[in-house]
Amino acid sequence: MRKIIITDREKLERIIAVAGVSRSELARLVEVEYKTVYRWLDMGVKPHPAQSRHIDELFKEYVDLSGLVERLKIGLGDPIAMLKKNTAVRERLFLEMTYNSNAIEGSRMTLKETESAINGRSVRGKELYEVLEAVNHDNALKFLLENIKPGFKINEEYILKLHSIVMYNFNNKLPGKYRTGYVNVTNTELKLPSAQWVPVKMRALIRKINNYGRNPISKIAGDHYEFESIHPFFDGNGRVGRLIMLTQLLSRGYPPAFIQAEDRAKYYTALAKGDMGDFKNMIQMVCEGVIKGYNTITRNGGKA
């Protein structure tokens, strides 16, 4: 299957088509001269990385990727069965997910070191807790795949089990239990609920988490934001939240999604915009994650 890559040129062309702007207006939006846009569109010149990021932000603002994600879903079949059957694809996906999810949370492990850790090989120069984080996340992914099925319903027991695996051997983090005190989160100014309110808010989230409505991708993005805004655990909230998102996507027949470490800043920006009631960036992050997951599982002989 063809790898899905949206180039800067394609992003610019879609912005023009969807927003109905002229090239001159586009140049103003991107804060460059008209001739620069001309070179990008007609001469094959690639934008500078900073300009590329600006184009990406505009693309998220004007273009909805959920339609592309729905088309990928139609051609995929059952992603759960495919991952269970194809060992090479599953191991590659789990490695990518483990490395990136931990790196978003500050892990210093490289992709190669992560692979060594989850395969039981020694990792020189790294602390034991870093190795444990990699092994635990990989085990959580294995648990996830062993237990979910199409139409799977998420419950409180499942979420607490995911956390107990992610935080295995980190006893001071209360594996499998909600936090009992305050936590300091540096990437948001939103006041977190007190520990007493965490079980109440989590049960309210779980009551509606399996109802996807007419736009499942938007719902899944909103659920992810809500989970992170509750921040129910002392540690592991980001990793567990992304595992819940993966569970929702796979159980609804979508390709798996993962957010790359290089997109860490964009991810936290999307969550911060959610604090203001703007979920557009979060929805686009989920869509981009699905496209990356799709590319991973259909790479090197993966069949949809």
C-alpha positions as a printed Julia matrix, in Angstrom:
304×3 Matrix{Float64}:
   0.0     0.0    0.0
   1.1     3.56  -0.69
   2.65    5.41   2.2
   0.6     8.46   3.15
   2.76   11.59   3.28
   1.33   15.1    3.08
   4.06   17.36   1.75
   4.32   21.09   2.39
   3.31   21.71  -1.21
   0.19   19.57  -0.81
  -0.64   21.38   2.43
  -0.37   24.74   0.67
  -2.54   23.55  -2.22
  -5.2    22.26   0.19
  -5.21   25.51   2.14
  -5.81   27.42  -1.1
  -8.59   25.03  -2.14
 -10.36   24.81   1.21
  -9.93   28.38   2.46
 -10.41   29.93  -0.98
  -7.41   32.22  -0.57
  -5.21   33.55  -3.35
  -1.49   32.99  -3.49
  -0.97   36.58  -2.36
  -3.21   36.02   0.64
  -1.42   32.76   1.37
   1.92   34.56   1.33
   0.55   37.02   3.87
  -0.71   34.19   6.1
   2.65   32.42   6.01
   4.45   35.79   6.4
   6.6    35.47   3.28
   6.84   37.23  -0.08
   4.63   36.15  -3.0
   7.64   34.92  -4.97
   8.51   32.57  -2.12
   5.08   30.92  -2.37
   5.57   30.73  -6.14
   8.87   28.88  -5.67
   7.26   26.45  -3.22
   4.31   25.66  -5.46
   5.8    25.84  -8.95
   9.56   25.37  -8.6
   9.7    22.47  -6.14
  11.61   24.51  -3.54
  11.15   23.19   0.0
  10.32   25.66   2.79
  12.73   26.33   5.64
  11.89   24.18   8.73
  10.48   27.22  10.57
   8.32   28.06   7.55
   7.29   24.42   7.29
   6.02   24.53  10.88
   4.06   27.69  10.09
   2.51   25.99   7.04
   1.6    23.01   9.22
  -0.17   25.25  11.74
  -2.19   26.89   8.96
  -2.97   23.48   7.5
  -4.4    22.35  10.85
  -6.46   25.51  11.05
  -8.02   25.26   7.6
  -7.99   21.59   6.57
  -9.85   18.74   8.27
  -7.93   15.45   8.03
 -10.72   13.29   9.45
 -12.05   12.51   5.96
  -8.68   11.01   4.98
  -8.63    8.99   8.21
 -12.08    7.6    7.45
 -10.88    6.48   4.01
  -7.86    4.77   5.55
 -10.19    2.92   7.9
 -12.35    1.63   5.04
  -9.37    0.0    3.31
  -7.79   -1.44   6.44
 -10.0    -4.33   7.54
  -9.66   -5.4   11.18
  -6.47   -3.79  12.55
  -6.59   -5.87  15.73
  -6.55   -9.16  13.81
  -3.8    -7.87  11.54
  -1.55   -6.89  14.46
  -2.13  -10.23  16.18
  -1.28  -12.13  13.02
   1.71  -10.18  11.72
   4.51  -10.42  14.3
   6.99   -8.21  12.42
   4.49   -5.38  11.97
   3.32   -5.63  15.58
   6.83   -5.55  17.0
   7.8    -2.58  14.83
   4.68   -0.66  15.84
   5.12   -1.43  19.54
   8.75   -0.34  19.4
   7.85    2.96  17.71
   5.02    3.57  20.18
   7.1     2.75  23.24
  10.03    4.9   22.18
   7.91    7.91  21.2
   5.47    7.8   24.12
   8.3     7.6   26.67
  10.34   10.26  24.85
   7.4    12.66  25.03
   7.56   12.22  28.8
  11.28   12.98  28.91
  12.96    9.58  28.49
  16.56    9.77  27.21
  16.45    6.29  25.68
  17.15    6.09  21.96
  15.1     3.91  19.63
  17.9     1.34  19.54
  18.23    1.34  23.33
  14.47    0.95  23.68
  14.6    -2.06  21.36
  17.38   -3.62  23.45
  15.44   -3.06  26.67
  12.18   -4.64  25.49
  14.13   -7.6   24.08
  15.8    -8.24  27.42
  19.27   -7.05  26.45
  21.4    -4.84  28.66
  21.41   -1.09  28.0
  24.67    0.58  28.95
  24.7     4.03  30.52
  21.02    4.16  31.4
  19.33    4.07  34.8
  17.21    1.05  35.75
  14.06    3.16  35.86
  14.55    4.16  32.2
  14.82    0.52  31.16
  11.75   -0.32  33.25
   9.74    2.43  31.56
  10.44    0.86  28.16
   9.7    -2.71  29.27
   6.54   -1.65  31.1
   5.13    0.29  28.15
   5.78   -2.6   25.79
   4.04   -4.96  28.24
   1.08   -2.59  28.43
   0.78   -2.68  24.65
   0.85   -6.49  24.72
  -1.86   -6.53  27.39
  -3.92   -4.1   25.32
  -3.75   -6.2   22.16
  -4.46   -9.44  24.02
  -7.61   -8.08  25.61
  -9.35   -5.78  23.15
 -11.55   -6.77  20.23
 -13.79   -4.93  17.75
 -16.38   -3.0   19.72
 -14.41   -3.37  22.97
 -15.84   -1.38  25.89
 -13.42    0.5   28.11
 -14.13    0.38  31.84
 -12.42    1.58  35.01
 -10.8    -1.78  35.67
  -9.15   -1.72  32.24
  -7.73    1.78  32.72
  -6.37    0.97  36.18
  -4.8    -2.22  34.81
  -3.04   -0.27  32.08
  -1.63    2.07  34.7
  -0.52   -0.8   36.93
   1.51   -2.21  34.03
   2.97    1.14  32.91
   4.0     1.91  36.52
   5.06   -1.63  37.5
   7.87   -1.52  40.1
   7.33    2.24  40.64
   5.55    1.66  43.94
   5.78    5.29  45.06
   3.6     6.18  42.03
   0.73    3.95  43.28
   0.48    1.58  40.26
  -3.15    0.9   39.36
  -4.53    3.47  41.81
  -5.72    7.04  41.46
  -3.56    9.75  42.96
  -4.17   10.64  46.59
  -2.73   14.13  46.45
  -1.88   17.1   44.27
   0.35   16.87  41.19
   2.2    19.71  39.51
   1.85   19.85  35.73
   4.14   22.27  33.92
   2.51   22.23  30.48
  -0.84   23.71  31.49
  -2.2    26.59  33.52
  -5.47   24.75  34.07
  -6.16   23.9   37.69
  -6.34   20.13  38.13
  -9.13   18.56  40.15
  -8.33   17.66  43.75
  -7.61   14.02  44.54
 -11.07   13.67  46.11
 -12.71   14.57  42.78
 -10.59   12.29  40.6
 -12.74    9.1   41.0
 -15.9    11.11  40.39
 -14.58   12.74  37.23
 -13.08    9.49  35.95
 -16.36    7.63  36.34
 -18.16   10.43  34.53
 -15.66   10.13  31.68
 -15.95    6.34  31.56
 -19.76    6.49  31.39
 -19.52    8.24  28.03
 -16.16    7.04  26.73
 -17.62    4.21  24.62
 -20.22    6.42  22.91
 -18.61    7.77  19.75
 -21.45    9.5   17.93
 -21.21   10.55  14.3
 -17.61   11.77  14.45
 -15.54    9.2   16.35
 -12.2    10.93  15.71
 -13.39   14.18  17.27
 -14.84   12.23  20.19
 -11.6    10.31  20.76
  -9.59   13.55  20.64
 -11.96   15.13  23.17
 -11.75   12.09  25.45
  -7.96   12.24  25.37
  -7.98   15.88  26.36
 -10.48   15.23  29.16
  -8.43   12.34  30.57
  -5.28   14.46  30.59
  -7.12   17.38  32.21
  -8.24   15.08  35.04
  -4.68   13.76  35.4
  -5.88   10.89  37.58
  -2.49    9.4   38.5
   0.67   10.6   40.19
   2.63    9.61  37.07
   2.04    7.87  33.74
  -0.96    9.99  32.71
   0.35   10.77  29.24
   1.34    7.19  28.48
  -1.92    5.72  29.79
  -3.94    8.41  28.02
  -2.34    7.56  24.7
  -2.93    3.83  25.33
  -6.61    4.58  25.93
  -6.7     6.52  22.66
  -5.1     3.54  20.9
  -7.7     1.23  22.43
 -10.53    3.42  21.18
  -9.14    3.65  17.66
  -8.41   -0.06  17.24
 -11.74   -1.14  18.73
 -13.51    1.1   16.2
 -11.51   -0.27  13.26
  -9.14    2.67  12.78
  -5.4     2.35  12.19
  -3.38    2.72  15.39
  -2.14    6.21  16.2
   1.04    7.39  17.82
   2.48   10.84  18.38
   6.16   11.21  17.59
   8.63   12.68  20.06
   9.52   15.39  17.55
   5.92   16.6   17.76
   6.04   16.96  21.55
   5.7    20.75  21.46
   2.77   20.57  19.04
   1.11   17.94  21.22
   1.32   20.09  24.34
   0.13   23.11  22.35
  -2.91   21.12  21.26
  -3.67   20.17  24.87
  -3.21   23.8   25.96
  -5.65   24.98  23.3
  -8.1    22.43  24.68
  -7.93   24.35  27.97
  -9.53   27.23  26.06
 -12.18   25.02  24.45
 -10.4    24.78  21.09
  -9.97   21.12  20.1
  -9.1    21.62  16.43
  -5.38   21.01  16.98
  -6.07   17.96  19.15
  -8.28   16.43  16.46
  -5.59   17.06  13.86
  -2.94   15.51  16.14
  -5.04   12.35  16.38
  -5.5    12.31  12.6
  -1.77   12.77  12.0
  -1.07   10.03  14.53
  -3.41    7.67  12.68
  -1.65    8.42   9.37
   1.73    7.66  10.98
   0.36    4.46  12.48
  -1.12    3.46   9.13
   2.25    4.02   7.44
   3.95    1.91  10.09
   1.64   -1.11   9.88
   1.49   -1.14   6.07
   5.27   -0.78   5.71
   7.53   -3.7    4.8
   4.88   -6.21   3.86
   2.15   -5.22   6.27
  -1.2    -5.98   4.66
  -4.41   -4.12   5.28
